Amino acid sequence: MITRVYKKLVENISPLLFISILFVASFAITADDSENVEEIVVKGNVLYADQVNALKTPVPILDVPQTVSIVTDDDIRKQGFRGIGDIIRYIPGVNTSQGEGHRDSVVFRGVRSTADFFQDGIRDDVQYYRSLYNVEQVEILRGPNALLFGRGGTGGVINRVSKKAVLNDMFGAVDFGVDSFGANDLTLDYNVLSGDNSALRFMMHSDTLENHRDHYDGKRTGINPALKLKVTERTTLDLSYEYADHERFIDRGIPTENGEPVKRFEKITFGDKDVNLTTLEATILRATLSTEFSDTSKGNLSIISSEFEKMYKNYYASGYNAGDTVVTMDGYLDPTERENTVIAGNLVNEIQIGTSTHTLLFGGEIIDTSNDNHRYDTFWSTTSDDNEIFNITRPMNFLENSSGFGTSNDFTAKLRSKTKSNIEVSSIYFQDQIDFSDRLKLMIGGRHDTFDITVADIKSGTSQSREDKEFSPRAG
């Protein structure tokens, strides 16, 4: 009864009266809210010189003359990212590719690269899957970057900013996670004061790898102690030691048909659990001296020494005809040893000329890389060649070929190549960022690189050398 009376009352209220009631009510709410306004703080990201951004100078992201995406350590932890590939899936204009199952491989605006990776603005082009436990933030820059990063970088670069020890602060965190496949990830990050003018930060991680594919597994371990020393009121020294030990199964994927993966093979791993493997052992030493000459002038000098030992070997499907129940398999073994030394320095100075502000950057870099590489092909006993045909089964059986004959492989019987190379690169660059006003800015600069390359072919007993010099201008 009450419901019917209420309904009739509402129906008899004139539209004008109803609108008037709403207006008065909204005014009352607005007046009340104006007395209790809640302050909303909007936080944004600004890249500073000590974070080694695209310009190596203090500049808001808004003023960077190219597309930049930034993923912070907080983002990495909250979203459970475990590698560069996880981050790239969320970045527009950039894709990740398979990388043959043993290295980061990124496609910047259609340009594929396995070498355009940097750490603190310094080249880090060894081919492996990079961990994120010691990363403050990851910067993805789309577009050419020859002025500040040198060779490569046609489509873009990825720069990892390292975590460093923090003076006058103590903090720590331990994170542990497990996914639905059973893979787990443990990270530790502690910063302690070791004196009035020093701090020590210890970072480590250990994880296991699992997914939905047969045979897939792996483990990674890394430790990274870092020390910061306050040399003077305006000068600090950062020291870092990083050790990495990685091992994982290599999954090269499934055959394709008319340019697309064969769906009926999606559950089959075309590899051997005892053969498809990559290992990495790395030692990286870093030292960075940073100083402020004045409020408008600062500089830094970095020295990096690293050693990498990497091996990867695998079987993969190299040939398949549509509708067949057999597949041609190939493979190789590829061990690499690399030693790398980098010396890099930057000077940043801000000056006022008339009504415009000039942020001047002078920098230089010396890279010395020694690389020993071998490549062995598979050598099947039944064909005396690197190719053999096998029945498609789950799991694959590589002890018997498609004709029913027993077969075996010897990775050391067929040496394809054995090289020793040395690369020396020396670079200098200059940049002037001119602020005429808040809305009008100009950037001009250039970089000169000298490349001295020597490659010795140990297998053939020959050697070749060449020197190239390149100048890369920039304006915009």
QUIQUI-V577687 format. One record per backbone hydrogen bond with DSSP energy under -0.5 kcal/mol. NH is the residue of the N-H (numbers start at 1). CO is the residue of the C=O. E is the energy in kcal/mol with one decimal. If there is no record, write none. Layout:
# QUIQUI-V577687
NH:CO:E / NH:CO:E
This chain:
# QUIQUI-V577687
5:1:-2.0 / 6:2:-2.4 / 7:3:-2.1 / 8:4:-2.1 / 9:5:-2.3 / 10:6:-2.2 / 11:7:-1.8 / 12:8:-1.4 / 13:9:-0.7 / 13:10:-0.8 / 18:14:-2.2 / 19:15:-2.3 / 20:16:-2.1 / 21:17:-2.1 / 22:18:-1.9 / 23:19:-2.2 / 24:20:-2.3 / 25:21:-2.3 / 26:22:-2.6 / 27:23:-2.2 / 28:24:-2.2 / 29:25:-2.2 / 30:26:-2.5 / 31:27:-2.7 / 32:28:-2.2 / 33:29:-2.6 / 34:30:-2.1 / 35:31:-0.7 / 35:32:-0.8 / 36:33:-1.2 / 37:34:-0.5 / 39:37:-0.5 / 41:39:-0.5 / 42:40:-0.6 / 43:41:-0.6 / 47:59:-0.7 / 51:48:-2.0 / 52:49:-1.7 / 56:53:-0.8 / 59:47:-1.5 / 59:57:-0.6 / 61:45:-0.6 / 63:60:-1.5 / 64:61:-1.6 / 66:64:-1.4 / 67:142:-0.6 / 69:140:-2.4 / 71:138:-2.5 / 72:70:-0.5 / 73:136:-2.0 / 76:72:-2.3 / 77:73:-2.3 / 78:74:-2.4 / 79:75:-2.2 / 80:76:-0.6 / 80:77:-0.6 / 81:76:-1.7 / 84:130:-0.5 / 86:83:-0.5 / 87:83:-1.3 / 88:84:-2.4 / 89:85:-1.2 / 90:87:-2.0 / 91:88:-1.9 / 92:90:-0.5 / 94:91:-1.2 / 95:107:-2.3 / 97:105:-2.4 / 101:98:-1.5 / 102:99:-1.9 / 103:99:-0.5 / 104:128:-1.4 / 106:113:-2.5 / 107:95:-3.4 / 108:106:-0.6 / 108:111:-2.8 / 109:93:-2.2 / 109:107:-0.8 / 111:108:-2.1 / 112:110:-0.7 / 113:106:-2.5 / 117:115:-1.8 / 118:158:-2.7 / 119:122:-2.9 / 120:160:-3.0 / 122:119:-1.4 / 124:117:-3.1 / 128:126:-1.0 / 130:128:-0.7 / 135:132:-1.5 / 136:161:-3.5 / 137:161:-1.1 / 138:71:-3.0 / 139:159:-3.1 / 140:69:-2.9 / 140:138:-0.5 / 141:139:-0.6 / 141:157:-2.6 / 142:67:-2.5 / 142:140:-0.5 / 143:155:-3.1 / 145:153:-0.7 / 149:145:-2.2 / 150:146:-1.6 / 157:141:-2.0 / 158:116:-1.9 / 159:139:-2.9 / 160:118:-2.8 / 161:137:-2.9 / 162:160:-0.6 / 163:134:-2.1 / 169:166:-0.7 / 171:191:-1.7 / 173:189:-2.0 / 175:187:-2.3 / 177:185:-2.1 / 179:183:-2.4 / 182:179:-1.5 / 185:177:-2.3 / 186:206:-2.5 / 187:175:-2.6 / 188:204:-2.5 / 189:173:-2.4 / 190:202:-2.4 / 191:171:-3.2 / 192:200:-3.1 / 194:198:-1.1 / 195:198:-0.9 / 198:195:-0.9 / 199:228:-2.0 / 200:192:-3.1 / 201:226:-3.3 / 202:190:-2.9 / 203:201:-0.5 / 203:224:-1.0 / 204:188:-2.1 / 205:222:-2.5 / 206:186:-2.4 / 207:220:-2.4 / 208:184:-2.3 / 209:218:-2.6 / 216:213:-1.0 / 218:209:-0.7 / 219:247:-2.9 / 220:207:-2.3 / 221:245:-2.1 / 222:205:-2.4 / 223:243:-2.0 / 224:203:-3.1 / 225:241:-0.7 / 226:201:-3.2 / 227:239:-2.9 / 228:199:-2.6 / 229:237:-2.7 / 230:197:-3.3 / 231:229:-1.0 / 231:235:-1.3 / 232:235:-1.6 / 235:232:-0.6 / 236:290:-2.6 / 237:229:-2.6 / 238:288:-3.0 / 239:227:-3.1 / 240:286:-2.4 / 241:225:-2.1 / 242:284:-2.8 / 243:223:-2.5 / 244:282:-2.2 / 245:221:-2.6 / 246:280:-2.7 / 247:219:-2.1 / 248:278:-2.0 / 249:217:-2.6 / 250:276:-0.8 / 251:249:-0.6 / 252:250:-0.6 / 257:260:-3.8 / 260:257:-1.2 / 262:255:-2.2 / 263:261:-0.8 / 265:262:-1.8 / 266:263:-1.8 / 268:265:-2.1 / 270:253:-0.6 / 270:268:-0.7 / 271:269:-1.8 / 275:272:-1.2 / 276:272:-2.4 / 277:275:-1.0 / 277:313:-2.2 / 278:248:-2.1 / 279:311:-2.6 / 280:246:-2.3 / 281:309:-2.2 / 282:244:-2.4 / 283:307:-2.3 / 284:242:-2.7 / 285:305:-3.0 / 286:240:-2.5 / 287:303:-1.9 / 288:238:-2.6 / 289:301:-2.8 / 290:236:-2.6 / 290:288:-0.6 / 291:299:-2.6 / 292:234:-1.8 / 293:291:-0.6 / 293:297:-1.2 / 294:297:-1.9 / 297:294:-0.8 / 298:348:-2.7 / 299:291:-2.6 / 300:346:-2.2 / 301:289:-2.2 / 302:344:-3.5 / 303:287:-2.6 / 304:342:-2.6 / 305:285:-2.4 / 306:340:-2.6 / 307:283:-2.3 / 308:338:-2.8 / 309:281:-2.3 / 310:336:-2.8 / 311:279:-2.3 / 312:334:-1.3 / 313:277:-2.4 / 314:332:-1.9 / 316:330:-2.5 / 318:316:-0.6 / 318:328:-2.4 / 319:328:-1.5 / 324:321:-2.3 / 327:390:-2.5 / 328:319:-2.8 / 329:388:-3.2 / 330:316:-2.5 / 332:314:-1.5 / 333:376:-2.8 / 334:312:-2.7 / 336:310:-3.3 / 337:372:-2.5 / 338:308:-2.6 / 339:370:-2.5 / 340:306:-2.5 / 341:368:-2.2 / 342:304:-2.6 / 343:366:-2.5 / 344:302:-2.5 / 345:364:-2.3 / 346:300:-2.2 / 347:362:-2.9 / 348:298:-3.2 / 349:360:-2.4 / 350:296:-2.9 / 351:349:-0.5 / 351:358:-2.7 / 353:351:-0.5 / 353:356:-2.4 / 354:352:-0.5 / 356:353:-1.9 / 357:435:-1.8 / 358:351:-3.1 / 359:357:-0.5 / 359:433:-2.6 / 360:349:-3.4 / 360:358:-0.7 / 361:431:-2.8 / 362:347:-2.4 / 363:429:-2.3 / 364:345:-2.1 / 365:427:-2.3 / 366:343:-2.6 / 367:425:-2.9 / 368:341:-2.6 / 369:423:-2.8 / 370:339:-2.8 / 371:421:-2.8 / 372:337:-3.0 / 373:419:-2.5 / 374:335:-2.0 / 375:417:-2.4 / 376:333:-3.0 / 377:414:-2.4 / 378:331:-1.6 / 380:385:-2.9 / 381:408:-2.6 / 384:380:-2.3 / 385:380:-0.6 / 388:329:-1.5 / 390:327:-2.5 / 392:325:-2.8 / 393:391:-0.9 / 396:269:-0.6 / 398:396:-0.6 / 400:397:-0.5 / 401:405:-2.7 / 402:389:-2.4 / 404:401:-2.0 / 407:399:-1.9 / 410:379:-1.5 / 413:410:-1.0 / 414:377:-0.5 / 416:375:-2.7 / 416:414:-0.6 / 417:375:-1.6 / 419:373:-2.5 / 420:456:-2.2 / 421:371:-2.9 / 422:454:-2.6 / 423:369:-2.7 / 424:452:-2.5 / 425:367:-2.6 / 426:450:-1.9 / 427:365:-2.7 / 428:448:-1.8 / 429:363:-2.5 / 430:446:-2.4 / 431:361:-2.2 / 432:444:-3.2 / 433:359:-2.3 / 434:432:-0.7 / 434:442:-3.7 / 435:357:-3.0 / 435:433:-0.6 / 436:434:-0.8 / 436:440:-1.7 / 437:440:-1.8 / 441:439:-0.5 / 442:434:-2.6 / 444:432:-2.0 / 445:474:-1.9 / 446:430:-2.1 / 447:472:-1.6 / 448:428:-2.7 / 449:470:-2.9 / 450:426:-2.3 / 451:468:-3.3 / 452:424:-2.6 / 452:450:-0.5 / 453:451:-0.5 / 453:466:-2.6 / 454:422:-2.3 / 455:464:-3.0 / 456:420:-3.1 / 457:455:-0.6 / 457:462:-3.0 / 458:418:-1.8 / 458:456:-1.1 / 459:418:-1.1 / 461:457:-1.9 / 462:457:-1.2 / 464:455:-2.5 / 466:453:-2.1 / 468:451:-2.4 / 470:449:-2.5 / 472:447:-3.0 / 473:471:-0.5 / 474:445:-2.4 / 476:443:-2.0
